[in-house]
Amino acid sequence: MRYFLLLMLWLFPCVAFAQSSNSPQPQVTVQAPSEDVIVGQPAILRIKVLVPTFMPSPPIFPALEQENLLVRLPERASGPVSESVNGATWSGVQRSYRIYPLAPGAIEFDAQDMTVTFADPETNSPTQVSVSLPPIKINAVVPDGARDLSPLIIATGFELEQEVEGPTEMQAGDAVTRRLTARIWGTSPIMIPQLIQNNQDPLLRPYPKEARFTETEDRGILSGQRIDETVYLAQDGGETQLPPVSLQWFNLTTNAVETVDVEAVELKLAAPKPELPSAYTLIRYFVWVAATLVAVWTLMRWMTPRYRSWKAAREQAYRASPEFALAQLRRALHDQDLSAAYSALETWKRRCDDPQGYHGLEACLSKIGSTRYSADNTKKTPDWPGAISALNELVAAPKNRARSLPPLNP
């Protein structure tokens, strides 16, 4: 036996890639399920390789992976087999695959070649050949009751759990964590969709973590869980919520659609506190305020004397105007001060362009004087209202509307 093994190791590099037409070739057969396979449920596919002698090295089986298909090799997926072919015993290897379709429709495997190495029946030398696999086709379907589900979840059990870590009454900058755990039985957790959708709430800034999957297998039946976790950071004040989550799934045990859900999480967010300015900002503000005060003080110091001079000149011009004299006359008449009225009238007459037509007002003042200083106590009360009316008529006359400066402080 020792010499036989040494001889095989010496002959192995000298592999022949072409055989005579009379040499028996390896046989490759595929056993695939002919009935429909439910999405997410396992189907067994077997590939068997038989040679007339023995195989010094194992054959290279295809991978079979493709889109919307989960391929798993069960424990002890490969094992030796032997069969009678044309009255002779052939030996070989068989590999079993568990395939889980993830979407409905036909699953077709492209043409693939297997590399098989076996001992030549005549020379016993290792011979390597390429054998084409027969076409493989599997049809995946969805139960009638689950055809309207989106996303498509088909299992024997499904549950959803929520955990919230952190305060629901938050200050700006506080964080709350939402964790959703979905557990599924009878299929792969890959069938579970995203549990926490992207949040567009302006009051919260989400920081989602990558979903975590855990999968187990029991006699080809997959189960597992998916955990989605997102941390939310409070941005502003107000009231908001983390929305509720509801998922429908098809129960293979009851052949009915069921629903799992978790409630919304209500959040109250306090408005952010004003930030204290930095030392640099305070210094910059102080410099600007100081510069502004200096500029205002300098401007006031330069403007104050000039403003006082302008105001004094304006006041002096007004006191020398007919308007000022007229205002003094009105005040004297209202105060019933006869001496001041005569003095203001004379000043007004001097300052008007046409000092004529004052006889009516002078006559009224004369009557008032005679009434006030008469020894006859039976005379009437001085007619001050008449004097005021005479003044109004006099001012209303066009010839007495003097052109002068407007009053400074009327």
Buried (B, 14 or more C-beta within 10 A) or exposed (E): EEEEEEEBEEBBEEBEEEBEEEBBBBBBBEEBEEEBBBBBBBBBBBBBBBBBBEBBEEBBBBEBEEEEBBEBEEEEBBEEBEEEEEEEEBBBBBBBBBBBBBEBEEBEBEEEEBEBBBBBBEEBBBBBBEBEBEEBEBBBBBBEBBEEBEEBBBBBBBEBEBEBEBEBEBEBEBBBBBBBBBBBBBBBBBBBBEBBEEBEBEBBEBEBEEBEEEBEBEEBBBBBBBBBBBBBBBBEBBEBBBEEBEBBBBBBEEEEBBEBEBEEBEBBBBEEEEEEEEEEEEEEEEEEEEEEEEEEEEEEEEEEEEEEEEEEEEEEEBEEBBBBBBBBBBEBBEEEEBEBBBBBBBBBBEBBEEEEBBEBBBEBBEBBBEBEEEEEEEEEEBBBEBBBBBBEEBBEEEEBEBEBEEEBEE
